[in-house]
Amino acid sequence: MHPRIRKALKHFSTAGLLLGTLLFAFSLTPSLLPRPTYAQGIVSGLSFSAGYALGFIAHWLWDYLHLPRPRSRTERVIKLTAAGICAVIAMVFLWQASTWQNGIRALMNLEEVSGIRPISIALIAMAVFALLWLLVRLFRLTFRFLARKMRRFVPHRVSNLLGVIAAAALFWSIIDGVIFTLALRAADNSFQQLDELILDELTPPSDPMKTGSEHSLISWEALGGRGRRFVTQGPSAESIGAFLGEEAMEPIRVYAGLSAADTPVERAQLVLRELRRVGAFERSVLLLATPTGRGWVDPGAQNTVEYLHRGDIATATMQYSYLPSHLALIVEGEYGAENARALFTTVYDYWTRLPEDERPRLYLHGLSLGSLNSDLSFDFYDIIDDPFHGALWSGPPFRNETWRTVTRERDRGTPAWLPAFRNGAVVRFMNQYQGLDAPEGDWGDFRIAYLQYGSDPITFFEPRILYREPEWMREPRAPDVLAELRWYPVVTMLQLLGDLAVGRAPPGYGHTIAAEHYLDAWVALTEPDGWSEAELERLRQRFRQIR
């Protein structure tokens, strides 16, 4: 046997190989969403690395406890046999992976894929493992160097301990203080430049009652890219009236970009003045929409509610970040909540001073990170004397404390993916299969509605999946979750992180809320007048065709 091969086998962990291959194989099983090849390779590489690390630690602990080991010849045979077994397991699961992925695609009415490129997955996984292995080796060299320097001043074991601590601190400072910070700063600058870019096909509104017009208190430039789309690309009074066959009103949309004012409070006050200028408080419905990270408001949510209320509605929103939601949650989580609180407090305080029979009905809305910040925008004790009318929160992220509390304390016998809470007196849940009218009890004047899908990893991820099976995986399962989905320690968490980061689903699944489901939610929550079931179905079909 070649000396290099013999040396590699000597330092190779058989337990690490077996456990790593097992976790690699489990990573190829289905999760909530279809995964592209590169994402599957990364998840599989991380799974193998985690398994190998656990096996290596177990092997080290065995030796540390001076437990008996096989002879060198027997150990080589065991390692070669283990390598062969692992190769067979990996090939079998790679062969089956296409069937599992196509099962998810069929469930979501997507076209099948001809193959998942097992060689590409294996190569990407090997590259991930090799990179992590090099980082571990680099950490080990750093630790040994630092420990060796410290042995001149402290005992051997103390120097080892201090070396580990110093190496960990050095690596963390480089990752967090240099790589992570610089990457986020570059991303923030890039997204800011993109947001400030004025597209040629968008022109400032000529209507003086539109935000961004010459008469507006918020300039066209201060709207940002998302804001310019928001105020110009909604349904008009003409389009709503043409669909209804009757006269409709022009929906009011007020938006403040990040550059509109220096602080959240100043932007909120600017929004309030603009709302008053355009007559928003004279409408029947006033909606405070909290956007996602980059300032995006889902057109499926916004357009449907404007049609339902025949344009007799005003919507206000404020941008709080240039970053996508997952980055904004990490970097600017508190700032998003502060922004939402400023808008709500400013508008709510003015709204409560209006005569009750003359002011509009007030609702909140948010999607994903927007729903989290919208939930944090008010305190129940501050509104209990004069509550607003309700909130629709779609795709709530797993960090939403209200959502977690209600789900945890749900009525007995209801599933975690579609709970009932105290017979639906205040809080209700719906998905693509069941509406908000399912509970038999009366829905009070103050209403909170959650619109969520069982296949949404942003909603149903939780860190404890690392070591514990989540309740939503138990029977009965959500109809949009594959029956073949199984929980595996470590692996399932990595799979859901992959789904959360890069997973894509068609409307009606995952984190992509379909417009017709928004429509059903708004109907139940706001109860617009003058709609028959046949007319609602015609409106659903319209939004399906637009999609």
Order of alpha helices (4+ residues) and beta strands (2+ residues): alpha-alpha-alpha-alpha-alpha-alpha-alpha-alpha-alpha-beta-alpha-beta-alpha-beta-alpha-alpha-beta-alpha-alpha-beta-alpha-beta-beta-alpha-alpha-alpha-alpha
